C-alpha cells in the first residue's frame, strides 16, 4: 500500500519540477562589436552562444556596422540548428565617443516578444548609456530583461548602479526581472546592497570576467565586473563565466572576439 501512494506522489512532484521551462541566458560585452569582426570570428562567437536561449550583448557600435554585425551573428546562429531572432536598441543618448547600442538575440521556439524593446528614458539624465529593456514571454509567462553597460570604473559607475536600483524599486515590478551587463564594479561592493535587499541575487561570485593583454603570474583574467542579477521570482540552477580562452597561449586569439568573458545563468521562472 505504501508503494501505491509513494509512486504517484513521486511522479507528480517530478512532473511539476520538469514542467518549469529551463532557460539559459548569456550576457556578453563584445568589445567594439561592429564591422571589424570577420566571418570566422562571428562563427566562433556563435559556437560559444549556440546553447543559450537568450543572449544580451553590450558594446554594439552605434553606427551601421554594429547592426550589421548583430544580424550576421544571428545568421550564424541560425545555421547551427535552431531559429533565432534579434532586436537592436537605438543608440544611447550619450556623450561623444560613449554612444553605443545594445542587442538581444533569442531562440524563437519557446520564447516570444510583443514589442521591440526600448531604452529606459527615465534614466537618461542619470547614466551615460541608458539601459535597454525588453519583455520576453516564455510559454506565455512574462520575463523582463534589462541590458546595461556602465561607465568606466574611474568615472563613478556606482552612481549609475544606484540610479538603476532606485528605478527597479520605484516601479515595483510584480514579474521576474533580470538585470544583465557590464557594471564595471564587483558585485560584492556595497553599492549592490540595495538590489540584494530587494531580493536580487548575483549569478556569479568572485568570477573574473575581463581579459588581460598578456598573461601574468595571476593568469589571463583580471576583474570581476560582468554579471547577471535576477529577482526573487527566478530560481537559478547554475551560473558561471564562460572561459573560452582556456590557456595563456590562446589569449591573443581570444581577444579578437572580446576582452570580456560571457556570463551564463541557467534558471526557471517561479
N, C-alpha and C positions, 0 to 999 in steps of 0.2 A: 504493500500500500504506500509506503514511503517513496518508493521509486516512481509510482504513478503520479504522485504530487510533485516531486522534485523535477522530473524531466520536463513537463510543460512549463514550469516556472523558469527553468534554465533557458528554454527556447524563447520564452517571452522576453527575458532580460537581454538575451543575445540579439533578438530582433530589434528591440528598442535602440540598443547601442549601435547596431550596424545600419539602422535607418537614418542616422545622423550623417549628413553629407560631409565627407572629409575633404577639406580644401587646402591647397598649398599655395602660399603667396610668397613671391620673391621681390625684395626691394633692392635696387641696384643703382648706384651713382656711376654712370658710364661717362667718364671724363670726355668733355668736348664732343658729345655724340652728334656727328654730322657727316658731311660728305667725305671726310678724311678716312672713314672706315672702309676697308676693302671688302669685296665679296667673301674672301676667305675669312676675314676677321668676323664678319657678320654671321657666317656659318658656325664659327667657333662659339660665338655668343649664344646662338640658337641651341647648340648642343648643351650648354650649361643650363638654359632656361626651359628646355622642352618638357620636363616632367612637372612643371608648375601649372597651376590653374589660372592664376592672376599674377601679372608682373607690373610693378611700379618702377618707372625709370625717372631718374633725375639727371640734370645737366644736359638736356637735349638743346642743341644750339637754337637760337631764336630765328635764324634765317631759314631759307628754303631747304638747305641741306639737312637740317635737323628732321623736318617732316619726312623727307626722302629716306633718311636712314631708318626711321621707325617703320616706315612702310616696307622697306627691304627686309628688315629684321622679321617683321610679321610674315612676309612671304617665305622667308627661310624656315620659319616655324611651321607654316602650312605644309611644307614639303616633308615634314617629319612624322606624319601620321595622324594629326589632329587638325581641326579647323579653328583658326584664331581670328579675332577681330581686334581693333585698336582705336584709341582716341588720343589726340594730341591737344594739349592746352593752348590757349592763346599765349603770346609772350607775356611774361610777368611785367608789371608796371614798376620798373626798377631803374636805378641809376645806370648811367652809361657803362658798358662792359660787364654789367652784372645780370642783365636781362637773359632769361632762359625760358625754355618750355619744359613741361612735364609730359609724360606719356603713360598710358595704361595699355597693356596687351593681355588678352584673356582667351581661354578656350570657350567656345560658344555652345558646346553640347549641353551643359547644365547651368550655364551662367548667362544671364541676360542683363541688358540695361534698358532704361526708358528715356534717357536723355544722354547728352554727350559730355556731361560734367561742366564744372565752372571753377574759375579761380575764386577764392574767398575774398570778396571785395571789402568785407568788414575789417580785414587785416591789412589792407593795402598800405595804410599810413604807418603801420606798426612793425612791418617786416620789409626786408629788401626784396624778397621774392615771395609773393603771396602764395599759399598752398593751393593745390588743385584737388577738388572734391568730386567724387563720383560715387553714385549709388549702384551697387550690383544686386541682382536678385538670383539667389541660389535656390532652385526648386521653389520659387515664389517668396522666399524669405529675404528681407532686405538686409544688406551689409554695406555700410558706407566706408570708403577708404579715402584717407587724406594723404596726399603725396607732398612732401616738403623737403626743400634744400635750404638750410640756414646760411647765414653769412659766416665768414671765416672765424676761427676761434679767437683771433685777436681783435675782433670788431663787435664784441658783446652779443654772441648768439643767444646767451641766456635771456636777454630781454625779449627776443622773439619767441623763445620757448614759453616764457611766462604769458605772453600775449595769446598764443595758441591755447594754452591751458585755460585761460580766462574765457576764451571763445567756447571751448568744449563744455565748460561748466555752465556758462550762461545760457546755452541753448538747450541744456537738459535733455540730451538725446535719449530716447527710450529703446533704441535698437542697437545692434552690435556696431562698434566703431573700431577702425584700425587707423593709426597714425604711423606712417612709414616714411623713412627717408634718411638723409644725411644731416645730423643735428650738430656736428662739429663740437659736441660735448658728450662726455662719457655718461651713460645712464645712471651711474652711482652718485653723480653730483646732486647737491641739494635742490637745484633748480627743477628737477623732475619730481620732487616730493608732492607737489600739488596734483600732478597727474596720478601718481600712485595712490594718494589719499582718496581720489575719485574712483578707485578700483582698477586703474590701468596697470598692466604688467609689461615689463620689457621682455622681448623674445630672447635676447642673448645677454649674458652677463660676462664681463671680462673677456669678451671676444674682440681681439684686434681686427680691424677691417680695412685699414689703409696699407698701401704697399710702399716700402722704402724705395729709393732709387737704386740702392745697392744693398747686397746682403751685409749685415753687420754681425757682431758677436751674438746679438739678441735674435738674429734671424731676419727675414724679409718683411715681417709685419710690424706695424707702427702703432696707430692709435685706434681705440675702441669707440668710434663715433657714429657708425651706421647702426640703425636699429629699427625694430617694429614694436610699437606699443599697441596693446589690444585691450579692449574694455572687458568688464566682468561678465558680459553676456557671451563671451567667447571662451572655449576650452582649448588650451594648447596641448597638442600631442607630442610635438618635437620641434626644436628650433636650433639653428646653428648658422654660422657663417660658412659659405661655400668656398673652400680653399681650392681654387682652380690653378694655383701656382705649383704647390706640392713640393718643390725643391728649388734651391737657390739658382741652379743652372737654367731654370725656366723663367726667371724673374723678368728679364728683358722682353721675352716673347709675351708674357702675361700682361705687362704694362702697355702693350699695343692695344689691348682691349680696354683696360681701365686701371686707375691707380687705387681702386676700391674693390673689396670683395662683395659679392651679393650676400644678402641676409635672407634666410628662409624661415617661414613659420608654417607648420602643418597644424591645422585646427579644425574644430567643428563649432557650429553655432548652437548655443544652448536654447 
